[in-house]
Amino acid sequence: QVQLVESGGGLVQAGGSLRLSCAASGSTFSINIIGWYRQAPGKQRELVAVINSGGVPNYADSVKGRFTISRDNTKNTVYLQMNSLKPEDTAVYYCHTLTQPPFSSIYWGQGTQVTVSS
């Protein structure tokens, strides 16, 4: 079992920055891929950015060049630095992890609200 706790959401003006954190606990040794998804009202949950155990990131096209994901394995924490925020970035951001095979499991955090005002 892996538990994920997000922090760092809030209200920011367009063009501003926020940094999200996700602290993992439990069977953290089993974590393979970890990162962020988001869900805006009336829309499906979508990938924002994830990073694998080797430190290789993968970003949604909509956030490339503006968001940076990083991972501190000593603290079992993943960060999402969000710059040049736009109103369309407004959503609930969820931390997500996929554990190592062969018995991979998916875990989600409770979510943190990010609101970008125009």
N, C-alpha and C positions, 0 to 999 in steps of 0.2 A: 504494500500500500504506500502511496505517495500522497502527501498533503501539500497543497499549493495555496499561498496567501499573497494576494496582490496588494500593492499600495502605490500611492503617488498620483492618483487621478485628481481631477478638479476642473475648474472653470478657467479658461484662458482666452485671450483675444486672438483673433486671426493674426498669424505671423509670429506668435509666441511659441514658447517651448514648455515641455513637460517631460519628466522622466518617471517611467513606471518601473516598479521593482516587483519581483515575484520570488518569494522565499520558499524553497522546497524542504520538506522534512519527511521522515519515515525512511523508506527503502530507497534513498537517493542514489545508492550505488547502481541501481537498476535503470536510472534515467538514460535514455538514448538521445532523443530529440526533445527540445523544450523551446517554448516560444509563446507567441501571442496571436490570438484571433480577436475579432471584434464583431459586434452585432449592433447595427443601427435600427431604430424603430421601423417595423414593417419590412425589414430586409433579412436575408439569410446570414448566418454567421460566416465570416470569411477570414482567410488567413491574412495576417499582417506581416509577420516575420517569425522565422524559427531558426534555431541553430543546432547543429548536431554535436555529438560527443567529440568530434575532431575540431570543433570551432568554426565550421563552415556555415555561413548564414544563407538564408533564402528569403527574399523579400517579395511582397506583392508589388506589381508594377506601379501601383498608385502611390506607394510610399518610398520608392527607390530615390536615393539622393536626399531624402528628408529625415528618414528614421534610421537609427542604428541599433542593432541588437548586440548585446555582449553577455558573456557568461563568466561568472566567478565560481569555479568549482570548489574553491576553499570555503566559500560561504554558502554553497548550494543555492545561489541566487542568479537570476537572469534579469537583465535590465533592457528597457526600451527607451532610448533617447529619441524624443520626438521634437523636431525643429520645423520651423515654417508651417505651423499648423494651419489647417483650413477648416471652415465650417463643416465640410463633408467628412472630416475625420471624427466628428461627433458620434460617439457610440459607447457601448459598454465593452470594455477590453477584458478578455479572459486569458489567463495563463493556462497553458496546455502542455502536457508532456506525454510522450510515448516511450514506454520502457523497452528494454532490450528483448530481442527474440530469444528463444523460440516461443515464449508465452507472453507476447507483448500485450500491454494494457494501456488504456488511455485514461488520463486524469485531467480534471478541470478545476480551476480555482473558482471563487464565488463571483468574480468580476469586479471591475472598478470603472466608475463613470468618468468619461472624458467629454467635456463640453467646450466647443470652440465657438465663440461669438463673433459675428461679423462686424 
